[in-house]
Amino acid sequence: MSENHHNQPFTHMTDGYAAKSNFDANQQLLHRSGLPGLWRQVSNLLILVTIIAVVTIVVRVFL
């Protein structure tokens, strides 16, 4: 990188192999788990509510 472009953003050379590797990893994740959607958010919320309810019940029973 030359001194002329020191304070300018996006003037550095990117590593093509790293960009391709990142793209491939993101594609594998997308194919493996699918798009995060409403069903995943609802199921995560139900799991969280269940855990909180179980902890609350255990605390009330034993205290």
CHARMM internal coordinates of N, CA and C (Angstrom, degrees):
IC EDIT
DIST 1 N 1 CA 1.4458
DIST 1 CA 1 C 1.5224
ANGL 1 N 1 CA 1 C 107.66
DIST 1 C 2 N 1.3019
ANGL 1 CA 1 C 2 N 116.80
DIHE 1 N 1 CA 1 C 2 N 128.94
DIST 2 N 2 CA 1.4565
ANGL 1 C 2 N 2 CA 119.33
DIHE 1 CA 1 C 2 N 2 CA -178.60
DIST 2 CA 2 C 1.5164
ANGL 2 N 2 CA 2 C 110.44
DIHE 1 C 2 N 2 CA 2 C -84.46
DIST 2 C 3 N 1.3055
ANGL 2 CA 2 C 3 N 114.26
DIHE 2 N 2 CA 2 C 3 N 165.14
DIST 3 N 3 CA 1.4648
ANGL 2 C 3 N 3 CA 120.25
DIHE 2 CA 2 C 3 N 3 CA -178.79
DIST 3 CA 3 C 1.5235
ANGL 3 N 3 CA 3 C 111.71
DIHE 2 C 3 N 3 CA 3 C -69.15
DIST 3 C 4 N 1.3172
ANGL 3 CA 3 C 4 N 118.93
DIHE 3 N 3 CA 3 C 4 N -21.72
DIST 4 N 4 CA 1.4619
ANGL 3 C 4 N 4 CA 121.56
DIHE 3 CA 3 C 4 N 4 CA -178.33
DIST 4 CA 4 C 1.5205
ANGL 4 N 4 CA 4 C 111.81
DIHE 3 C 4 N 4 CA 4 C -67.76
DIST 4 C 5 N 1.3160
ANGL 4 CA 4 C 5 N 117.81
DIHE 4 N 4 CA 4 C 5 N -28.53
DIST 5 N 5 CA 1.4613
ANGL 4 C 5 N 5 CA 122.11
DIHE 4 CA 4 C 5 N 5 CA -176.26
DIST 5 CA 5 C 1.5185
ANGL 5 N 5 CA 5 C 111.97
DIHE 4 C 5 N 5 CA 5 C -106.70
DIST 5 C 6 N 1.3157
ANGL 5 CA 5 C 6 N 117.92
DIHE 5 N 5 CA 5 C 6 N 19.52
DIST 6 N 6 CA 1.4603
ANGL 5 C 6 N 6 CA 120.74
DIHE 5 CA 5 C 6 N 6 CA -173.81
DIST 6 CA 6 C 1.5251
ANGL 6 N 6 CA 6 C 112.67
DIHE 5 C 6 N 6 CA 6 C -63.79
DIST 6 C 7 N 1.3075
ANGL 6 CA 6 C 7 N 119.17
DIHE 6 N 6 CA 6 C 7 N -40.08
DIST 7 N 7 CA 1.4642
ANGL 6 C 7 N 7 CA 122.01
DIHE 6 CA 6 C 7 N 7 CA -176.03
DIST 7 CA 7 C 1.5211
ANGL 7 N 7 CA 7 C 113.47
DIHE 6 C 7 N 7 CA 7 C -99.35
DIST 7 C 8 N 1.3102
ANGL 7 CA 7 C 8 N 118.09
DIHE 7 N 7 CA 7 C 8 N 7.82
DIST 8 N 8 CA 1.4551
ANGL 7 C 8 N 8 CA 120.85
DIHE 7 CA 7 C 8 N 8 CA -179.15
DIST 8 CA 8 C 1.5215
ANGL 8 N 8 CA 8 C 109.44
DIHE 7 C 8 N 8 CA 8 C -100.76
DIST 8 C 9 N 1.3403
ANGL 8 CA 8 C 9 N 117.60
DIHE 8 N 8 CA 8 C 9 N 126.04
DIST 9 N 9 CA 1.4725
ANGL 8 C 9 N 9 CA 118.99
DIHE 8 CA 8 C 9 N 9 CA 179.77
DIST 9 CA 9 C 1.5297
ANGL 9 N 9 CA 9 C 111.15
DIHE 8 C 9 N 9 CA 9 C -71.87
DIST 9 C 10 N 1.3005
ANGL 9 CA 9 C 10 N 115.40
DIHE 9 N 9 CA 9 C 10 N 156.06
DIST 10 N 10 CA 1.4681
ANGL 9 C 10 N 10 CA 124.57
DIHE 9 CA 9 C 10 N 10 CA 174.62
DIST 10 CA 10 C 1.5205
ANGL 10 N 10 CA 10 C 113.59
DIHE 9 C 10 N 10 CA 10 C 62.69
DIST 10 C 11 N 1.3260
ANGL 10 CA 10 C 11 N 117.82
DIHE 10 N 10 CA 10 C 11 N 26.83
DIST 11 N 11 CA 1.4556
ANGL 10 C 11 N 11 CA 119.43
DIHE 10 CA 10 C 11 N 11 CA 176.54
DIST 11 CA 11 C 1.5229
ANGL 11 N 11 CA 11 C 112.00
DIHE 10 C 11 N 11 CA 11 C -103.09
DIST 11 C 12 N 1.3456
ANGL 11 CA 11 C 12 N 117.74
DIHE 11 N 11 CA 11 C 12 N -4.20
DIST 12 N 12 CA 1.4588
ANGL 11 C 12 N 12 CA 119.63
DIHE 11 CA 11 C 12 N 12 CA -179.86
DIST 12 CA 12 C 1.5293
ANGL 12 N 12 CA 12 C 109.55
DIHE 11 C 12 N 12 CA 12 C -82.83
DIST 12 C 13 N 1.3024
ANGL 12 CA 12 C 13 N 114.60
DIHE 12 N 12 CA 12 C 13 N 154.88
DIST 13 N 13 CA 1.4577
ANGL 12 C 13 N 13 CA 120.22
DIHE 12 CA 12 C 13 N 13 CA 179.28
DIST 13 CA 13 C 1.5318
ANGL 13 N 13 CA 13 C 109.37
DIHE 12 C 13 N 13 CA 13 C -76.69
DIST 13 C 14 N 1.3147
ANGL 13 CA 13 C 14 N 116.69
DIHE 13 N 13 CA 13 C 14 N 135.82
DIST 14 N 14 CA 1.4546
ANGL 13 C 14 N 14 CA 120.21
DIHE 13 CA 13 C 14 N 14 CA 177.30
DIST 14 CA 14 C 1.5201
ANGL 14 N 14 CA 14 C 109.49
DIHE 13 C 14 N 14 CA 14 C -93.42
DIST 14 C 15 N 1.3150
ANGL 14 CA 14 C 15 N 115.39
DIHE 14 N 14 CA 14 C 15 N 153.37
DIST 15 N 15 CA 1.4599
ANGL 14 C 15 N 15 CA 121.23
DIHE 14 CA 14 C 15 N 15 CA 179.10
DIST 15 CA 15 C 1.5227
ANGL 15 N 15 CA 15 C 107.63
DIHE 14 C 15 N 15 CA 15 C -85.10
DIST 15 C 16 N 1.2927
ANGL 15 CA 15 C 16 N 116.89
DIHE 15 N 15 CA 15 C 16 N 113.11
DIST 16 N 16 CA 1.4552
ANGL 15 C 16 N 16 CA 121.64
DIHE 15 CA 15 C 16 N 16 CA -177.76
DIST 16 CA 16 C 1.5139
ANGL 16 N 16 CA 16 C 113.13
DIHE 15 C 16 N 16 CA 16 C -63.60
DIST 16 C 17 N 1.3196
ANGL 16 CA 16 C 17 N 116.60
DIHE 16 N 16 CA 16 C 17 N -36.04
DIST 17 N 17 CA 1.4636
ANGL 16 C 17 N 17 CA 120.16
DIHE 16 CA 16 C 17 N 17 CA 179.40
DIST 17 CA 17 C 1.5280
ANGL 17 N 17 CA 17 C 111.20
DIHE 16 C 17 N 17 CA 17 C -68.85
DIST 17 C 18 N 1.3232
ANGL 17 CA 17 C 18 N 116.92
DIHE 17 N 17 CA 17 C 18 N -37.64
DIST 18 N 18 CA 1.4653
ANGL 17 C 18 N 18 CA 120.32
DIHE 17 CA 17 C 18 N 18 CA 177.99
DIST 18 CA 18 C 1.5202
ANGL 18 N 18 CA 18 C 110.69
DIHE 17 C 18 N 18 CA 18 C -68.13
DIST 18 C 19 N 1.3150
ANGL 18 CA 18 C 19 N 117.63
DIHE 18 N 18 CA 18 C 19 N -39.79
DIST 19 N 19 CA 1.4622
ANGL 18 C 19 N 19 CA 121.04
DIHE 18 CA 18 C 19 N 19 CA 178.46
DIST 19 CA 19 C 1.5261
ANGL 19 N 19 CA 19 C 110.21
DIHE 18 C 19 N 19 CA 19 C -64.15
DIST 19 C 20 N 1.3220
ANGL 19 CA 19 C 20 N 117.16
DIHE 19 N 19 CA 19 C 20 N -42.71
DIST 20 N 20 CA 1.4694
ANGL 19 C 20 N 20 CA 121.22
DIHE 19 CA 19 C 20 N 20 CA 178.83
DIST 20 CA 20 C 1.5230
ANGL 20 N 20 CA 20 C 110.62
DIHE 19 C 20 N 20 CA 20 C -65.70
DIST 20 C 21 N 1.3269
ANGL 20 CA 20 C 21 N 117.09
DIHE 20 N 20 CA 20 C 21 N -40.75
DIST 21 N 21 CA 1.4577
ANGL 20 C 21 N 21 CA 121.08
DIHE 20 CA 20 C 21 N 21 CA 178.81
DIST 21 CA 21 C 1.5244
ANGL 21 N 21 CA 21 C 110.97
DIHE 20 C 21 N 21 CA 21 C -64.05
DIST 21 C 22 N 1.3321
ANGL 21 CA 21 C 22 N 117.03
DIHE 21 N 21 CA 21 C 22 N -41.92
DIST 22 N 22 CA 1.4633
ANGL 21 C 22 N 22 CA 121.24
DIHE 21 CA 21 C 22 N 22 CA 177.85
DIST 22 CA 22 C 1.5252
ANGL 22 N 22 CA 22 C 110.27
DIHE 21 C 22 N 22 CA 22 C -63.93
DIST 22 C 23 N 1.3195
ANGL 22 CA 22 C 23 N 117.18
DIHE 22 N 22 CA 22 C 23 N -42.82
DIST 23 N 23 CA 1.4600
ANGL 22 C 23 N 23 CA 121.39
DIHE 22 CA 22 C 23 N 23 CA 178.22
DIST 23 CA 23 C 1.5223
ANGL 23 N 23 CA 23 C 110.95
DIHE 22 C 23 N 23 CA 23 C -61.32
DIST 23 C 24 N 1.3337
ANGL 23 CA 23 C 24 N 117.13
DIHE 23 N 23 CA 23 C 24 N -45.22
DIST 24 N 24 CA 1.4628
ANGL 23 C 24 N 24 CA 121.17
DIHE 23 CA 23 C 24 N 24 CA 179.91
DIST 24 CA 24 C 1.5288
ANGL 24 N 24 CA 24 C 111.58
DIHE 23 C 24 N 24 CA 24 C -63.33
DIST 24 C 25 N 1.3272
ANGL 24 CA 24 C 25 N 116.93
DIHE 24 N 24 CA 24 C 25 N -39.91
DIST 25 N 25 CA 1.4667
ANGL 24 C 25 N 25 CA 120.26
DIHE 24 CA 24 C 25 N 25 CA 179.02
DIST 25 CA 25 C 1.5207
ANGL 25 N 25 CA 25 C 110.62
DIHE 24 C 25 N 25 CA 25 C -65.55
DIST 25 C 26 N 1.3228
ANGL 25 CA 25 C 26 N 116.98
DIHE 25 N 25 CA 25 C 26 N -41.41
DIST 26 N 26 CA 1.4711
ANGL 25 C 26 N 26 CA 120.12
DIHE 25 CA 25 C 26 N 26 CA 178.27
DIST 26 CA 26 C 1.5195
ANGL 26 N 26 CA 26 C 111.24
DIHE 25 C 26 N 26 CA 26 C -66.11
DIST 26 C 27 N 1.3163
ANGL 26 CA 26 C 27 N 117.98
DIHE 26 N 26 CA 26 C 27 N -37.61
DIST 27 N 27 CA 1.4675
ANGL 26 C 27 N 27 CA 121.32
DIHE 26 CA 26 C 27 N 27 CA 178.17
DIST 27 CA 27 C 1.5226
ANGL 27 N 27 CA 27 C 110.82
DIHE 26 C 27 N 27 CA 27 C -65.78
DIST 27 C 28 N 1.3349
ANGL 27 CA 27 C 28 N 117.32
DIHE 27 N 27 CA 27 C 28 N -42.07
DIST 28 N 28 CA 1.4612
ANGL 27 C 28 N 28 CA 120.09
DIHE 27 CA 27 C 28 N 28 CA 178.52
DIST 28 CA 28 C 1.5187
ANGL 28 N 28 CA 28 C 111.14
DIHE 27 C 28 N 28 CA 28 C -63.35
DIST 28 C 29 N 1.3264
ANGL 28 CA 28 C 29 N 116.99
DIHE 28 N 28 CA 28 C 29 N -40.45
DIST 29 N 29 CA 1.4558
ANGL 28 C 29 N 29 CA 121.03
DIHE 28 CA 28 C 29 N 29 CA 177.71
DIST 29 CA 29 C 1.5235
ANGL 29 N 29 CA 29 C 110.73
DIHE 28 C 29 N 29 CA 29 C -63.74
DIST 29 C 30 N 1.3162
ANGL 29 CA 29 C 30 N 117.26
DIHE 29 N 29 CA 29 C 30 N -41.97
DIST 30 N 30 CA 1.4558
ANGL 29 C 30 N 30 CA 121.37
DIHE 29 CA 29 C 30 N 30 CA 179.12
DIST 30 CA 30 C 1.5187
ANGL 30 N 30 CA 30 C 111.27
DIHE 29 C 30 N 30 CA 30 C -64.13
DIST 30 C 31 N 1.3281
ANGL 30 CA 30 C 31 N 117.70
DIHE 30 N 30 CA 30 C 31 N -42.61
DIST 31 N 31 CA 1.4630
ANGL 30 C 31 N 31 CA 120.89
DIHE 30 CA 30 C 31 N 31 CA 179.43
DIST 31 CA 31 C 1.5239
ANGL 31 N 31 CA 31 C 112.15
DIHE 30 C 31 N 31 CA 31 C -70.10
DIST 31 C 32 N 1.3309
ANGL 31 CA 31 C 32 N 116.92
DIHE 31 N 31 CA 31 C 32 N -32.45
DIST 32 N 32 CA 1.4589
ANGL 31 C 32 N 32 CA 120.83
DIHE 31 CA 31 C 32 N 32 CA -177.49
DIST 32 CA 32 C 1.5314
ANGL 32 N 32 CA 32 C 111.60
DIHE 31 C 32 N 32 CA 32 C -77.15
DIST 32 C 33 N 1.3198
ANGL 32 CA 32 C 33 N 117.13
DIHE 32 N 32 CA 32 C 33 N -42.15
DIST 33 N 33 CA 1.4687
ANGL 32 C 33 N 33 CA 118.83
DIHE 32 CA 32 C 33 N 33 CA -172.70
DIST 33 CA 33 C 1.5197
ANGL 33 N 33 CA 33 C 113.86
DIHE 32 C 33 N 33 CA 33 C -112.09
DIST 33 C 34 N 1.3002
ANGL 33 CA 33 C 34 N 119.03
DIHE 33 N 33 CA 33 C 34 N -14.45
DIST 34 N 34 CA 1.4528
ANGL 33 C 34 N 34 CA 121.14
DIHE 33 CA 33 C 34 N 34 CA -179.89
DIST 34 CA 34 C 1.5183
ANGL 34 N 34 CA 34 C 111.44
DIHE 33 C 34 N 34 CA 34 C 78.67
DIST 34 C 35 N 1.3138
ANGL 34 CA 34 C 35 N 114.11
DIHE 34 N 34 CA 34 C 35 N 177.47
DIST 35 N 35 CA 1.4490
ANGL 34 C 35 N 35 CA 119.43
DIHE 34 CA 34 C 35 N 35 CA 179.52
DIST 35 CA 35 C 1.5231
ANGL 35 N 35 CA 35 C 110.44
DIHE 34 C 35 N 35 CA 35 C -72.97
DIST 35 C 36 N 1.3290
ANGL 35 CA 35 C 36 N 116.99
DIHE 35 N 35 CA 35 C 36 N 138.31
DIST 36 N 36 CA 1.4564
ANGL 35 C 36 N 36 CA 118.44
DIHE 35 CA 35 C 36 N 36 CA 174.92
DIST 36 CA 36 C 1.5305
ANGL 36 N 36 CA 36 C 108.73
DIHE 35 C 36 N 36 CA 36 C -70.09
DIST 36 C 37 N 1.3038
ANGL 36 CA 36 C 37 N 115.41
DIHE 36 N 36 CA 36 C 37 N 122.79
DIST 37 N 37 CA 1.4473
ANGL 36 C 37 N 37 CA 118.63
DIHE 36 CA 36 C 37 N 37 CA -176.20
DIST 37 CA 37 C 1.5063
ANGL 37 N 37 CA 37 C 112.54
DIHE 36 C 37 N 37 CA 37 C -131.25
DIST 37 C 38 N 1.3106
ANGL 37 CA 37 C 38 N 113.93
DIHE 37 N 37 CA 37 C 38 N -165.64
DIST 38 N 38 CA 1.4551
ANGL 37 C 38 N 38 CA 120.85
DIHE 37 CA 37 C 38 N 38 CA -176.34
DIST 38 CA 38 C 1.5252
ANGL 38 N 38 CA 38 C 110.99
DIHE 37 C 38 N 38 CA 38 C -63.88
DIST 38 C 39 N 1.3321
ANGL 38 CA 38 C 39 N 117.86
DIHE 38 N 38 CA 38 C 39 N -41.03
DIST 39 N 39 CA 1.4589
ANGL 38 C 39 N 39 CA 120.13
DIHE 38 CA 38 C 39 N 39 CA -177.91
DIST 39 CA 39 C 1.5233
ANGL 39 N 39 CA 39 C 111.41
DIHE 38 C 39 N 39 CA 39 C -61.62
DIST 39 C 40 N 1.3233
ANGL 39 CA 39 C 40 N 117.50
DIHE 39 N 39 CA 39 C 40 N -41.26
DIST 40 N 40 CA 1.4596
ANGL 39 C 40 N 40 CA 120.65
DIHE 39 CA 39 C 40 N 40 CA 179.31
DIST 40 CA 40 C 1.5177
ANGL 40 N 40 CA 40 C 110.80
DIHE 39 C 40 N 40 CA 40 C -65.64
DIST 40 C 41 N 1.3227
ANGL 40 CA 40 C 41 N 117.66
DIHE 40 N 40 CA 40 C 41 N -40.23
DIST 41 N 41 CA 1.4640
ANGL 40 C 41 N 41 CA 120.72
DIHE 40 CA 40 C 41 N 41 CA 179.37
DIST 41 CA 41 C 1.5204
ANGL 41 N 41 CA 41 C 111.01
DIHE 40 C 41 N 41 CA 41 C -66.86
DIST 41 C 42 N 1.3330
ANGL 41 CA 41 C 42 N 117.10
DIHE 41 N 41 CA 41 C 42 N -40.60
DIST 42 N 42 CA 1.4630
ANGL 41 C 42 N 42 CA 120.63
DIHE 41 CA 41 C 42 N 42 CA 179.40
DIST 42 CA 42 C 1.5228
ANGL 42 N 42 CA 42 C 110.19
DIHE 41 C 42 N 42 CA 42 C -66.90
DIST 42 C 43 N 1.3209
ANGL 42 CA 42 C 43 N 117.67
DIHE 42 N 42 CA 42 C 43 N -42.24
DIST 43 N 43 CA 1.4639
ANGL 42 C 43 N 43 CA 119.43
DIHE 42 CA 42 C 43 N 43 CA -179.76
DIST 43 CA 43 C 1.5289
ANGL 43 N 43 CA 43 C 111.07
DIHE 42 C 43 N 43 CA 43 C -66.77
DIST 43 C 44 N 1.3209
ANGL 43 CA 43 C 44 N 117.65
DIHE 43 N 43 CA 43 C 44 N -38.14
DIST 44 N 44 CA 1.4664
ANGL 43 C 44 N 44 CA 119.97
DIHE 43 CA 43 C 44 N 44 CA 176.59
DIST 44 CA 44 C 1.5214
ANGL 44 N 44 CA 44 C 110.87
DIHE 43 C 44 N 44 CA 44 C -64.79
DIST 44 C 45 N 1.3184
ANGL 44 CA 44 C 45 N 117.81
DIHE 44 N 44 CA 44 C 45 N -38.31
DIST 45 N 45 CA 1.4604
ANGL 44 C 45 N 45 CA 121.58
DIHE 44 CA 44 C 45 N 45 CA 177.72
DIST 45 CA 45 C 1.5255
ANGL 45 N 45 CA 45 C 110.90
DIHE 44 C 45 N 45 CA 45 C -65.63
DIST 45 C 46 N 1.3302
ANGL 45 CA 45 C 46 N 117.37
DIHE 45 N 45 CA 45 C 46 N -41.83
DIST 46 N 46 CA 1.4651
ANGL 45 C 46 N 46 CA 120.63
DIHE 45 CA 45 C 46 N 46 CA 178.51
DIST 46 CA 46 C 1.5275
ANGL 46 N 46 CA 46 C 111.20
DIHE 45 C 46 N 46 CA 46 C -64.38
DIST 46 C 47 N 1.3064
ANGL 46 CA 46 C 47 N 117.14
DIHE 46 N 46 CA 46 C 47 N -39.88
DIST 47 N 47 CA 1.4650
ANGL 46 C 47 N 47 CA 120.38
DIHE 46 CA 46 C 47 N 47 CA 177.50
DIST 47 CA 47 C 1.5177
ANGL 47 N 47 CA 47 C 110.37
DIHE 46 C 47 N 47 CA 47 C -63.36
DIST 47 C 48 N 1.3187
ANGL 47 CA 47 C 48 N 117.50
DIHE 47 N 47 CA 47 C 48 N -43.53
DIST 48 N 48 CA 1.4570
ANGL 47 C 48 N 48 CA 121.25
DIHE 47 CA 47 C 48 N 48 CA 179.51
DIST 48 CA 48 C 1.5216
ANGL 48 N 48 CA 48 C 111.37
DIHE 47 C 48 N 48 CA 48 C -64.06
DIST 48 C 49 N 1.3234
ANGL 48 CA 48 C 49 N 118.01
DIHE 48 N 48 CA 48 C 49 N -43.56
DIST 49 N 49 CA 1.4621
ANGL 48 C 49 N 49 CA 121.69
DIHE 48 CA 48 C 49 N 49 CA 179.04
DIST 49 CA 49 C 1.5262
ANGL 49 N 49 CA 49 C 110.31
DIHE 48 C 49 N 49 CA 49 C -63.94
DIST 49 C 50 N 1.3174
ANGL 49 CA 49 C 50 N 118.08
DIHE 49 N 49 CA 49 C 50 N -39.45
DIST 50 N 50 CA 1.4660
ANGL 49 C 50 N 50 CA 122.03
DIHE 49 CA 49 C 50 N 50 CA 178.45
DIST 50 CA 50 C 1.5257
ANGL 50 N 50 CA 50 C 110.89
DIHE 49 C 50 N 50 CA 50 C -63.39
DIST 50 C 51 N 1.3131
ANGL 50 CA 50 C 51 N 117.08
DIHE 50 N 50 CA 50 C 51 N -44.23
DIST 51 N 51 CA 1.4631
ANGL 50 C 51 N 51 CA 120.64
DIHE 50 CA 50 C 51 N 51 CA 179.70
DIST 51 CA 51 C 1.5254
ANGL 51 N 51 CA 51 C 110.29
DIHE 50 C 51 N 51 CA 51 C -62.69
DIST 51 C 52 N 1.3269
ANGL 51 CA 51 C 52 N 117.28
DIHE 51 N 51 CA 51 C 52 N -44.28
DIST 52 N 52 CA 1.4636
ANGL 51 C 52 N 52 CA 120.77
DIHE 51 CA 51 C 52 N 52 CA 178.87
DIST 52 CA 52 C 1.5209
ANGL 52 N 52 CA 52 C 110.76
DIHE 51 C 52 N 52 CA 52 C -62.92
DIST 52 C 53 N 1.3392
ANGL 52 CA 52 C 53 N 117.42
DIHE 52 N 52 CA 52 C 53 N -40.92
DIST 53 N 53 CA 1.4589
ANGL 52 C 53 N 53 CA 120.78
DIHE 52 CA 52 C 53 N 53 CA 179.25
DIST 53 CA 53 C 1.5223
ANGL 53 N 53 CA 53 C 111.21
DIHE 52 C 53 N 53 CA 53 C -64.71
DIST 53 C 54 N 1.3203
ANGL 53 CA 53 C 54 N 118.00
DIHE 53 N 53 CA 53 C 54 N -41.98
DIST 54 N 54 CA 1.4612
ANGL 53 C 54 N 54 CA 121.26
DIHE 53 CA 53 C 54 N 54 CA 179.74
DIST 54 CA 54 C 1.5209
ANGL 54 N 54 CA 54 C 110.38
DIHE 53 C 54 N 54 CA 54 C -64.58
DIST 54 C 55 N 1.3155
ANGL 54 CA 54 C 55 N 117.58
DIHE 54 N 54 CA 54 C 55 N -43.67
DIST 55 N 55 CA 1.4627
ANGL 54 C 55 N 55 CA 120.55
DIHE 54 CA 54 C 55 N 55 CA 178.67
DIST 55 CA 55 C 1.5256
ANGL 55 N 55 CA 55 C 110.24
DIHE 54 C 55 N 55 CA 55 C -62.92
DIST 55 C 56 N 1.3182
ANGL 55 CA 55 C 56 N 117.55
DIHE 55 N 55 CA 55 C 56 N -42.08
DIST 56 N 56 CA 1.4630
ANGL 55 C 56 N 56 CA 121.27
DIHE 55 CA 55 C 56 N 56 CA 178.90
DIST 56 CA 56 C 1.5230
ANGL 56 N 56 CA 56 C 111.36
DIHE 55 C 56 N 56 CA 56 C -62.68
DIST 56 C 57 N 1.3167
ANGL 56 CA 56 C 57 N 117.64
DIHE 56 N 56 CA 56 C 57 N -43.54
DIST 57 N 57 CA 1.4655
ANGL 56 C 57 N 57 CA 121.64
DIHE 56 CA 56 C 57 N 57 CA 179.72
DIST 57 CA 57 C 1.5263
ANGL 57 N 57 CA 57 C 110.63
DIHE 56 C 57 N 57 CA 57 C -65.10
DIST 57 C 58 N 1.3193
ANGL 57 CA 57 C 58 N 117.47
DIHE 57 N 57 CA 57 C 58 N -43.24
DIST 58 N 58 CA 1.4561
ANGL 57 C 58 N 58 CA 121.23
DIHE 57 CA 57 C 58 N 58 CA 179.64
DIST 58 CA 58 C 1.5418
ANGL 58 N 58 CA 58 C 110.51
DIHE 57 C 58 N 58 CA 58 C -62.93
DIST 58 C 59 N 1.3279
ANGL 58 CA 58 C 59 N 116.67
DIHE 58 N 58 CA 58 C 59 N -41.87
DIST 59 N 59 CA 1.4664
ANGL 58 C 59 N 59 CA 120.40
DIHE 58 CA 58 C 59 N 59 CA 179.41
DIST 59 CA 59 C 1.5300
ANGL 59 N 59 CA 59 C 110.31
DIHE 58 C 59 N 59 CA 59 C -64.44
DIST 59 C 60 N 1.3252
ANGL 59 CA 59 C 60 N 118.31
DIHE 59 N 59 CA 59 C 60 N -42.15
DIST 60 N 60 CA 1.4636
ANGL 59 C 60 N 60 CA 120.88
DIHE 59 CA 59 C 60 N 60 CA -178.60
DIST 60 CA 60 C 1.5219
ANGL 60 N 60 CA 60 C 112.32
DIHE 59 C 60 N 60 CA 60 C -69.48
DIST 60 C 61 N 1.3149
ANGL 60 CA 60 C 61 N 116.68
DIHE 60 N 60 CA 60 C 61 N -33.89
DIST 61 N 61 CA 1.4761
ANGL 60 C 61 N 61 CA 119.95
DIHE 60 CA 60 C 61 N 61 CA -178.36
DIST 61 CA 61 C 1.5370
ANGL 61 N 61 CA 61 C 110.38
DIHE 60 C 61 N 61 CA 61 C -72.64
DIST 61 C 62 N 1.3337
ANGL 61 CA 61 C 62 N 117.34
DIHE 61 N 61 CA 61 C 62 N -42.84
DIST 62 N 62 CA 1.4511
ANGL 61 C 62 N 62 CA 120.43
DIHE 61 CA 61 C 62 N 62 CA -172.85
DIST 62 CA 62 C 1.5267
ANGL 62 N 62 CA 62 C 114.56
DIHE 61 C 62 N 62 CA 62 C -94.68
DIST 62 C 63 N 1.2976
ANGL 62 CA 62 C 63 N 119.16
DIHE 62 N 62 CA 62 C 63 N -3.13
DIST 63 N 63 CA 1.4663
ANGL 62 C 63 N 63 CA 119.95
DIHE 62 CA 62 C 63 N 63 CA 178.20
DIST 63 CA 63 C 1.5019
ANGL 63 N 63 CA 63 C 111.80
DIHE 62 C 63 N 63 CA 63 C -118.08
END
COOR INIT
IC SEED 1 N 1 CA 1 C
IC BUILD
